[in-house]
């Protein structure tokens, strides 16, 4: 790769010259990159045999009507104009639609698309690192750590996390175009950077911090900020923070707009109410602790799973220790900012890119999520790789050999851990079993696993997990509802009715529980009360086909066939191949004919 004279001038200003000393031949660069990508593909290849999981894959893919219809103009417009589950990510939905058109609902094809995106992301990371450091060794190490680290397994093997992969793809494309704009000052590259950033936000708001991240890059490696220099003479060669921020107004406007939209949608979907009892102070305190927990998992990535329940609270000393450690680390990094600028920029990248996902604004019930590490990991890995290069450039030849061997062992260790972590996502059973091995006291995982077992007609085991969930969290309406469904499948209707009523007592607007209670009452012969619950379920969720079928069935049984047919036909618009609905329409039509005769 031909190094830019402009980059050389910039790096010389800020002490990056230690990174511009080429160690490996440029002609070997494609070979080394291909080896990294091939190793990544080999470790992940068996995902082609994996199934979907019942944790979000259902609502985002195989039960999502817009997606299961495949790629179409109507679907494209619908995904663009209609938020879904508190999110606006049309590009992600388009990606899922395309997969359905190509592979149907065969999960292996969807998994391979995610793997392909991960390989693209690894390539983008390598390209970006190569451009900003001009060092092949650093670029390869960052790419290896990113591509093979076990904490980055989750976005790749969990189909519902396609949004995280796509957001990264377009976000890093924006960084590369921004880098080209820095070097050429051609407005076209800046414009493309803005467009690709918008595409990242249209996939998921993960990269919403990009405007701040590129301000960090203006400090290092680009050396464009006056803030970096202490003497007046050198400060004339840089720009003020105000100037650098002003040129990024398009990025900040997009971040603000999508940020406000996301918060509004999450509020409307009640996704931000899971931990509404936590004070802002508790959330900030937990965010500080979470940074250390993520760092610990990065250094020793074991006991990873799909969901970590939020702790009820930490001892005071943990909050104090965490805060003190953060302050001490910040002081050290700030003190060496001129001799080791990459430590400050990498550390801030790690912290800042976590902010939207760290829990200060809580979305969901998790305390941590492995998938959140995908973007912040770049700051951590870049700091480490540049620091090792700095040490190596000043070290003896004997030390270089030991360093190389150590890096190789660590990469093999991480790859091995990833191999085993990937297997934990083979199917729903494997995923939930792993989550419960990590934490046996996770009520959400018990309840969800109970549903999987119920689907396999393993009713006794299913009941055990629902009861375990309720033992851990007695006022858990979803677990009560799920337990009721299992009892209904076992024809224990009186017990099922009790659990549905308890779920509604805890959550009166729980439409699914209304619908399930309606079915129990219908089977018990109480058509009037059943109808009331079906109507209430549809009031709360007008697109609930389960409730609509129940209400149509009641109307049919009461002899109101015309109304039943109208309702059945509305269901067929959404599910044209629903055999039961088609059968019931024919039965109603025959009844109408008989009444006329």
Secondary structure, 3 states (H helix, E strand, C coil): CCCCHHHHHHHHHCCCHHHCCCCCCHHHHHHHHHHHHHHHHHHHHHHHHCCCCCCCHHHHHHCCHHHHCCCCHHHHHHHHHCCECCECCHHHHHHHHHHHHHHCCCHHHHHHHHHHHHHHHHHHHHHHHHHHHCCHHHHHHHHHHHHHCHHHCHHHHCHHHHHHHHHHHHHHHHHHHHHHHHHHCCHHHHHHHHHHHHHHHCCCHHHHHHHHHHHHHHHCCCCCEHHHCCCHHHHCCCECHHHHHHCCHHHHHHHHHHHHHHHHHHHHCCCCCCCCCCCHHHHHHHHHHHHHHHHHHHHCCCCCCCCEECCCCCCHHHHHHHHHHHHHHHHHHHHCCCCCHHHHHHHHHHHHCCHHHCCCCCCCCEEECHHHHHHHHHHHHHHHHHHHHHHHHHCCHHHHHHHHHHHHHHHHHHHHHHHHHHHCCCCHHHHHHHHHHHCCCCHHHHHHHHHHHHHCCCHHHHHHHHHHHHHHCCCCHHHHHHHHHHHHHCCCHHHHHHHHHHHHHHCCCCHHHHHHHHHHHHHCCCHHHHHHHHHHHHHHCCCCHHHHHHHHHHHHHCCCHHHHHHHHHHHHHHCCCCHHHHHHHHHHHHHHHHHHC
